[in-house]
Amino acid sequence: MAAGSIRLIVRQGIMPGKLDEFKKLAEALTCGVEENEPTTLGYEWFVDEAGTSCYLNEYYGSSEDFLLHFKGLGPKLHDMLAISPLQEMIVLGDPNAEVKELLGGLGAKFYAATIGFCR
């Protein structure tokens, strides 16, 4: 993992009958991030075969990059969480105190980089 970078792995449920709506919101969020957030390095959704849960994998070069993303997300996050509630959040890397406080308030678990590499 690059020094200062952070990753978020977010597990969410998908409410019954809401898979199509979820996919539309996920696509809109992803397109907005890709077009407007050049410092967001990765933003990927993975849905299970049953269409009842998903993982969001996010990758940022720094805590500041994540904070720019989070502040820009705004009301869009509320719409997503209404049909796809948060179940677990894992933060990998060394986020700054502001990110720890913000995501800790959402129940995130933090794991510091120990050894390894990313190409």
C-alpha positions in Angstrom: 0.0 0.0 0.0 1.4 3.4 -0.9 2.4 5.6 2.0 -0.5 7.8 3.1 -3.1 6.0 1.0 -6.3 4.5 2.5 -8.8 1.9 1.3 -12.3 1.4 2.4 -14.1 -1.9 2.1 -17.8 -1.3 2.8 -20.4 -4.1 3.0 -24.0 -3.1 2.5 -27.3 -5.0 2.3 -29.7 -4.5 -0.6 -33.4 -4.3 0.4 -35.7 -6.8 -1.3 -37.0 -5.6 -4.6 -34.5 -2.7 -4.7 -31.7 -4.2 -6.8 -32.5 -2.3 -10.0 -32.8 1.0 -8.0 -29.5 0.1 -6.3 -27.7 -0.5 -9.6 -29.0 2.9 -11.0 -27.8 4.8 -7.9 -24.5 2.9 -7.8 -23.9 3.8 -11.5 -24.8 7.4 -10.9 -22.5 7.7 -7.9 -19.7 6.0 -9.7 -20.0 8.1 -12.8 -20.0 11.3 -10.6 -16.9 10.1 -8.7 -15.1 9.2 -11.9 -15.9 12.5 -13.7 -15.5 14.9 -10.7 -12.9 13.3 -8.4 -9.6 12.8 -10.1 -7.9 12.0 -6.8 -10.2 9.0 -6.1 -8.0 6.2 -7.3 -10.6 3.4 -7.3 -14.4 3.1 -6.7 -15.8 -0.4 -7.4 -19.0 -2.1 -6.5 -19.5 -5.9 -6.2 -22.9 -7.5 -5.9 -23.5 -11.1 -4.7 -25.4 -13.6 -6.9 -28.6 -13.3 -5.0 -28.6 -9.5 -5.3 -29.1 -9.0 -1.6 -25.7 -7.6 -0.5 -22.7 -5.8 -2.0 -19.2 -4.6 -1.3 -17.9 -1.2 -2.2 -14.1 -1.0 -2.6 -12.7 2.6 -2.4 -9.1 3.6 -2.8 -7.6 7.1 -2.1 -4.1 8.4 -2.3 -4.5 10.3 1.0 -6.9 11.1 3.8 -7.5 14.5 2.2 -8.5 12.9 -1.0 -11.1 10.8 0.9 -12.4 13.9 2.7 -13.0 15.7 -0.6 -14.9 12.6 -1.8 -17.0 12.4 1.4 -17.9 16.0 1.5 -19.0 15.9 -2.2 -21.1 12.9 -1.7 -23.7 14.8 0.3 -27.4 13.9 0.0 -26.6 11.2 -2.5 -25.4 9.0 0.3 -28.7 9.2 2.1 -30.6 7.9 -1.0 -28.2 4.9 -1.3 -28.3 4.0 2.4 -32.1 4.1 2.4 -32.2 1.0 0.0 -28.7 -0.4 0.8 -28.0 -0.1 4.6 -24.5 -0.1 5.9 -23.5 -3.4 7.5 -19.7 -3.1 7.9 -16.9 -0.7 7.1 -13.2 -1.6 7.1 -10.5 1.1 6.7 -7.1 -0.1 5.6 -4.0 2.2 5.9 -3.2 5.2 8.0 -6.1 7.7 7.9 -5.7 11.0 9.7 -7.5 11.9 12.8 -10.4 13.7 11.0 -11.1 10.6 8.9 -10.8 8.3 11.9 -13.3 10.4 13.8 -15.7 10.7 10.9 -15.7 7.0 9.9 -15.3 5.8 13.5 -18.7 7.5 14.2 -20.1 5.2 11.5 -18.7 2.1 13.2 -15.6 1.6 11.0 -12.9 -0.8 12.0 -9.3 0.4 11.3 -6.4 -1.8 10.2 -2.9 -0.2 9.9 -0.6 -1.3 7.0 1.9 -3.7 8.3 3.7 -5.4 5.4 3.1 -5.9 1.7 3.0 -4.1 -1.6 0.6 -2.9 -4.2 1.4 -2.5 -7.9 
